[in-house]
Amino acid sequence: MDFYILFIIGLKIIFLWLLITHLYLKNKTQWTELDEKLLYWKERVEFLFITCMAMLMLYIFNPRTSNTILITNKIKILLFVFALLILMTENWEKFFKENKLIVNLKQ
C-alpha cells in the first residue's frame, strides 16, 4: 500500500513539473514541438493519476470491508489534491453557458 501511495505522489510531482514547464514555455516562446509533447504527457499523467486515485478510493471506501482506518495523512493530502484537480480541470464555462437555470437567472 505504501508503494502505491508513493507512486501516486510521484505521478502528481511529474504532473506538476510538466504543467509548470508548459506554462513557462507558453509564456516565453511560441508554440513549439516540445510544448506539444509536454501537453501530450501531461494529459496522460493526469489520466493515470485520476485512475489511480479512483482505484484507491474504491479500495478504501469498499462497503464490504472496513478500510477507512487506512486513511493516513498522506491519503488525506492525496484526496484533497484529487478534489482540487477535479475542480480545476472541470469545464466550468460549459456548465455556466449551457445550464438552463443559470441562463434563465441571467435573463
mmCIF file of the C-alpha atoms, coordinates in Angstrom:
data_MODEL
# 
_entry.id   MODEL 
# 
loop_
_atom_site.group_PDB 
_atom_site.id 
_atom_site.type_symbol 
_atom_site.label_atom_id 
_atom_site.label_alt_id 
_atom_site.label_comp_id 
_atom_site.label_asym_id 
_atom_site.label_entity_id 
_atom_site.label_seq_id 
_atom_site.pdbx_PDB_ins_code 
_atom_site.Cartn_x 
_atom_site.Cartn_y 
_atom_site.Cartn_z 
_atom_site.occupancy 
_atom_site.B_iso_or_equiv 
_atom_site.pdbx_formal_charge 
_atom_site.auth_seq_id 
_atom_site.auth_comp_id 
_atom_site.auth_asym_id 
_atom_site.auth_atom_id 
_atom_site.pdbx_PDB_model_num 
ATOM 1   C CA . MET A 1 1   ? 0.000   0.000  0.000   1.00 0.00 ? 1   MET A CA 1 
ATOM 2   C CA . ASP A 1 2   ? 2.840   2.407  0.799   1.00 0.00 ? 2   ASP A CA 1 
ATOM 3   C CA . PHE A 1 3   ? 4.396   1.832  -2.629  1.00 0.00 ? 3   PHE A CA 1 
ATOM 4   C CA . TYR A 1 4   ? 1.061   2.595  -4.283  1.00 0.00 ? 4   TYR A CA 1 
ATOM 5   C CA . ILE A 1 5   ? 0.724   5.865  -2.332  1.00 0.00 ? 5   ILE A CA 1 
ATOM 6   C CA . LEU A 1 6   ? 4.286   6.858  -3.253  1.00 0.00 ? 6   LEU A CA 1 
ATOM 7   C CA . PHE A 1 7   ? 3.541   6.004  -6.895  1.00 0.00 ? 7   PHE A CA 1 
ATOM 8   C CA . ILE A 1 8   ? 0.530   8.334  -6.853  1.00 0.00 ? 8   ILE A CA 1 
ATOM 9   C CA . ILE A 1 9   ? 2.584   11.095 -5.211  1.00 0.00 ? 9   ILE A CA 1 
ATOM 10  C CA . GLY A 1 10  ? 5.264   10.596 -7.881  1.00 0.00 ? 10  GLY A CA 1 
ATOM 11  C CA . LEU A 1 11  ? 2.628   10.946 -10.598 1.00 0.00 ? 11  LEU A CA 1 
ATOM 12  C CA . LYS A 1 12  ? 1.458   14.202 -9.049  1.00 0.00 ? 12  LYS A CA 1 
ATOM 13  C CA . ILE A 1 13  ? 5.012   15.554 -8.912  1.00 0.00 ? 13  ILE A CA 1 
ATOM 14  C CA . ILE A 1 14  ? 5.554   14.636 -12.574 1.00 0.00 ? 14  ILE A CA 1 
ATOM 15  C CA . PHE A 1 15  ? 2.249   16.280 -13.485 1.00 0.00 ? 15  PHE A CA 1 
ATOM 16  C CA . LEU A 1 16  ? 3.175   19.490 -11.666 1.00 0.00 ? 16  LEU A CA 1 
ATOM 17  C CA . TRP A 1 17  ? 6.602   19.563 -13.336 1.00 0.00 ? 17  TRP A CA 1 
ATOM 18  C CA . LEU A 1 18  ? 5.012   19.112 -16.777 1.00 0.00 ? 18  LEU A CA 1 
ATOM 19  C CA . LEU A 1 19  ? 2.427   21.794 -16.047 1.00 0.00 ? 19  LEU A CA 1 
ATOM 20  C CA . ILE A 1 20  ? 4.968   24.339 -14.819 1.00 0.00 ? 20  ILE A CA 1 
ATOM 21  C CA . THR A 1 21  ? 7.279   23.643 -17.762 1.00 0.00 ? 21  THR A CA 1 
ATOM 22  C CA . HIS A 1 22  ? 4.372   24.011 -20.177 1.00 0.00 ? 22  HIS A CA 1 
ATOM 23  C CA . LEU A 1 23  ? 3.326   27.337 -18.635 1.00 0.00 ? 23  LEU A CA 1 
ATOM 24  C CA . TYR A 1 24  ? 6.908   28.588 -18.758 1.00 0.00 ? 24  TYR A CA 1 
ATOM 25  C CA . LEU A 1 25  ? 7.329   27.647 -22.420 1.00 0.00 ? 25  LEU A CA 1 
ATOM 26  C CA . LYS A 1 26  ? 3.938   29.089 -23.268 1.00 0.00 ? 26  LYS A CA 1 
ATOM 27  C CA . ASN A 1 27  ? 4.889   32.484 -21.825 1.00 0.00 ? 27  ASN A CA 1 
ATOM 28  C CA . LYS A 1 28  ? 8.478   32.580 -23.091 1.00 0.00 ? 28  LYS A CA 1 
ATOM 29  C CA . THR A 1 29  ? 8.299   31.175 -26.597 1.00 0.00 ? 29  THR A CA 1 
ATOM 30  C CA . GLN A 1 30  ? 5.969   30.450 -29.462 1.00 0.00 ? 30  GLN A CA 1 
ATOM 31  C CA . TRP A 1 31  ? 4.152   27.118 -29.646 1.00 0.00 ? 31  TRP A CA 1 
ATOM 32  C CA . THR A 1 32  ? 6.823   24.501 -30.143 1.00 0.00 ? 32  THR A CA 1 
ATOM 33  C CA . GLU A 1 33  ? 7.009   20.787 -30.726 1.00 0.00 ? 33  GLU A CA 1 
ATOM 34  C CA . LEU A 1 34  ? 8.415   20.379 -27.203 1.00 0.00 ? 34  LEU A CA 1 
ATOM 35  C CA . ASP A 1 35  ? 5.380   22.147 -25.765 1.00 0.00 ? 35  ASP A CA 1 
ATOM 36  C CA . GLU A 1 36  ? 3.122   19.835 -27.747 1.00 0.00 ? 36  GLU A CA 1 
ATOM 37  C CA . LYS A 1 37  ? 4.914   16.795 -26.306 1.00 0.00 ? 37  LYS A CA 1 
ATOM 38  C CA . LEU A 1 38  ? 4.644   18.232 -22.789 1.00 0.00 ? 38  LEU A CA 1 
ATOM 39  C CA . LEU A 1 39  ? 0.892   18.662 -23.178 1.00 0.00 ? 39  LEU A CA 1 
ATOM 40  C CA . TYR A 1 40  ? 0.600   15.115 -24.501 1.00 0.00 ? 40  TYR A CA 1 
ATOM 41  C CA . TRP A 1 41  ? 2.400   13.654 -21.479 1.00 0.00 ? 41  TRP A CA 1 
ATOM 42  C CA . LYS A 1 42  ? 0.664   15.998 -19.023 1.00 0.00 ? 42  LYS A CA 1 
ATOM 43  C CA . GLU A 1 43  ? -2.707  14.704 -20.174 1.00 0.00 ? 43  GLU A CA 1 
ATOM 44  C CA . ARG A 1 44  ? -1.549  11.087 -19.907 1.00 0.00 ? 44  ARG A CA 1 
ATOM 45  C CA . VAL A 1 45  ? -0.112  11.547 -16.423 1.00 0.00 ? 45  VAL A CA 1 
ATOM 46  C CA . GLU A 1 46  ? -3.283  13.358 -15.306 1.00 0.00 ? 46  GLU A CA 1 
ATOM 47  C CA . PHE A 1 47  ? -5.410  10.487 -16.600 1.00 0.00 ? 47  PHE A CA 1 
ATOM 48  C CA . LEU A 1 48  ? -3.218  7.948  -14.816 1.00 0.00 ? 48  LEU A CA 1 
ATOM 49  C CA . PHE A 1 49  ? -3.369  9.982  -11.574 1.00 0.00 ? 49  PHE A CA 1 
ATOM 50  C CA . ILE A 1 50  ? -7.169  10.195 -11.694 1.00 0.00 ? 50  ILE A CA 1 
ATOM 51  C CA . THR A 1 51  ? -7.439  6.464  -12.423 1.00 0.00 ? 51  THR A CA 1 
ATOM 52  C CA . CYS A 1 52  ? -5.105  5.551  -9.544  1.00 0.00 ? 52  CYS A CA 1 
ATOM 53  C CA . MET A 1 53  ? -6.978  7.831  -7.168  1.00 0.00 ? 53  MET A CA 1 
ATOM 54  C CA . ALA A 1 54  ? -10.301 6.294  -8.202  1.00 0.00 ? 54  ALA A CA 1 
ATOM 55  C CA . MET A 1 55  ? -8.896  2.812  -7.551  1.00 0.00 ? 55  MET A CA 1 
ATOM 56  C CA . LEU A 1 56  ? -7.593  3.960  -4.152  1.00 0.00 ? 56  LEU A CA 1 
ATOM 57  C CA . MET A 1 57  ? -10.998 5.362  -3.270  1.00 0.00 ? 57  MET A CA 1 
ATOM 58  C CA . LEU A 1 58  ? -12.698 2.139  -4.358  1.00 0.00 ? 58  LEU A CA 1 
ATOM 59  C CA . TYR A 1 59  ? -10.346 0.196  -2.103  1.00 0.00 ? 59  TYR A CA 1 
ATOM 60  C CA . ILE A 1 60  ? -10.739 2.456  0.913   1.00 0.00 ? 60  ILE A CA 1 
ATOM 61  C CA . PHE A 1 61  ? -14.480 3.027  0.697   1.00 0.00 ? 61  PHE A CA 1 
ATOM 62  C CA . ASN A 1 62  ? -15.487 -0.514 -0.287  1.00 0.00 ? 62  ASN A CA 1 
ATOM 63  C CA . PRO A 1 63  ? -18.741 -1.146 1.632   1.00 0.00 ? 63  PRO A CA 1 
ATOM 64  C CA . ARG A 1 64  ? -17.901 -4.832 2.155   1.00 0.00 ? 64  ARG A CA 1 
ATOM 65  C CA . THR A 1 65  ? -14.805 -4.080 4.212   1.00 0.00 ? 65  THR A CA 1 
ATOM 66  C CA . SER A 1 66  ? -13.844 -1.508 6.802   1.00 0.00 ? 66  SER A CA 1 
ATOM 67  C CA . ASN A 1 67  ? -10.743 0.016  5.235   1.00 0.00 ? 67  ASN A CA 1 
ATOM 68  C CA . THR A 1 68  ? -11.442 3.543  6.446   1.00 0.00 ? 68  THR A CA 1 
ATOM 69  C CA . ILE A 1 69  ? -8.823  3.027  9.151   1.00 0.00 ? 69  ILE A CA 1 
ATOM 70  C CA . LEU A 1 70  ? -6.267  3.113  6.330   1.00 0.00 ? 70  LEU A CA 1 
ATOM 71  C CA . ILE A 1 71  ? -6.782  6.848  5.826   1.00 0.00 ? 71  ILE A CA 1 
ATOM 72  C CA . THR A 1 72  ? -3.445  8.339  6.840   1.00 0.00 ? 72  THR A CA 1 
ATOM 73  C CA . ASN A 1 73  ? -2.232  11.909 6.467   1.00 0.00 ? 73  ASN A CA 1 
ATOM 74  C CA . LYS A 1 74  ? -0.687  11.047 3.085   1.00 0.00 ? 74  LYS A CA 1 
ATOM 75  C CA . ILE A 1 75  ? -4.003  9.695  1.829   1.00 0.00 ? 75  ILE A CA 1 
ATOM 76  C CA . LYS A 1 76  ? -5.862  12.741 3.170   1.00 0.00 ? 76  LYS A CA 1 
ATOM 77  C CA . ILE A 1 77  ? -3.495  15.010 1.243   1.00 0.00 ? 77  ILE A CA 1 
ATOM 78  C CA . LEU A 1 78  ? -3.898  12.898 -1.912  1.00 0.00 ? 78  LEU A CA 1 
ATOM 79  C CA . LEU A 1 79  ? -7.687  13.034 -1.642  1.00 0.00 ? 79  LEU A CA 1 
ATOM 80  C CA . PHE A 1 80  ? -7.518  16.802 -1.117  1.00 0.00 ? 80  PHE A CA 1 
ATOM 81  C CA . VAL A 1 81  ? -5.257  17.264 -4.168  1.00 0.00 ? 81  VAL A CA 1 
ATOM 82  C CA . PHE A 1 82  ? -7.503  14.939 -6.164  1.00 0.00 ? 82  PHE A CA 1 
ATOM 83  C CA . ALA A 1 83  ? -10.551 17.054 -5.332  1.00 0.00 ? 83  ALA A CA 1 
ATOM 84  C CA . LEU A 1 84  ? -8.674  20.238 -6.252  1.00 0.00 ? 84  LEU A CA 1 
ATOM 85  C CA . LEU A 1 85  ? -7.551  18.743 -9.554  1.00 0.00 ? 85  LEU A CA 1 
ATOM 86  C CA . ILE A 1 86  ? -11.066 17.669 -10.448 1.00 0.00 ? 86  ILE A CA 1 
ATOM 87  C CA . LEU A 1 87  ? -12.448 21.121 -9.616  1.00 0.00 ? 87  LEU A CA 1 
ATOM 88  C CA . MET A 1 88  ? -9.705  22.929 -11.534 1.00 0.00 ? 88  MET A CA 1 
ATOM 89  C CA . THR A 1 89  ? -9.997  20.804 -14.676 1.00 0.00 ? 89  THR A CA 1 
ATOM 90  C CA . GLU A 1 90  ? -13.786 20.866 -14.898 1.00 0.00 ? 90  GLU A CA 1 
ATOM 91  C CA . ASN A 1 91  ? -15.299 22.630 -17.881 1.00 0.00 ? 91  ASN A CA 1 
ATOM 92  C CA . TRP A 1 92  ? -16.947 25.410 -15.863 1.00 0.00 ? 92  TRP A CA 1 
ATOM 93  C CA . GLU A 1 93  ? -17.550 27.561 -18.918 1.00 0.00 ? 93  GLU A CA 1 
ATOM 94  C CA . LYS A 1 94  ? -19.706 24.866 -20.481 1.00 0.00 ? 94  LYS A CA 1 
ATOM 95  C CA . PHE A 1 95  ? -21.668 24.447 -17.235 1.00 0.00 ? 95  PHE A CA 1 
ATOM 96  C CA . PHE A 1 96  ? -22.451 28.136 -16.895 1.00 0.00 ? 96  PHE A CA 1 
ATOM 97  C CA . LYS A 1 97  ? -23.261 28.652 -20.589 1.00 0.00 ? 97  LYS A CA 1 
ATOM 98  C CA . GLU A 1 98  ? -25.493 25.617 -21.063 1.00 0.00 ? 98  GLU A CA 1 
ATOM 99  C CA . ASN A 1 99  ? -27.233 25.320 -17.704 1.00 0.00 ? 99  ASN A CA 1 
ATOM 100 C CA . LYS A 1 100 ? -30.850 26.376 -18.282 1.00 0.00 ? 100 LYS A CA 1 
ATOM 101 C CA . LEU A 1 101 ? -31.346 27.582 -14.704 1.00 0.00 ? 101 LEU A CA 1 
ATOM 102 C CA . ILE A 1 102 ? -28.314 29.852 -14.869 1.00 0.00 ? 102 ILE A CA 1 
ATOM 103 C CA . VAL A 1 103 ? -29.252 31.126 -18.341 1.00 0.00 ? 103 VAL A CA 1 
ATOM 104 C CA . ASN A 1 104 ? -32.732 31.961 -17.049 1.00 0.00 ? 104 ASN A CA 1 
ATOM 105 C CA . LEU A 1 105 ? -31.303 33.729 -13.994 1.00 0.00 ? 105 LEU A CA 1 
ATOM 106 C CA . LYS A 1 106 ? -29.041 35.858 -16.223 1.00 0.00 ? 106 LYS A CA 1 
ATOM 107 C CA . GLN A 1 107 ? -32.056 36.986 -18.243 1.00 0.00 ? 107 GLN A CA 1 
# 
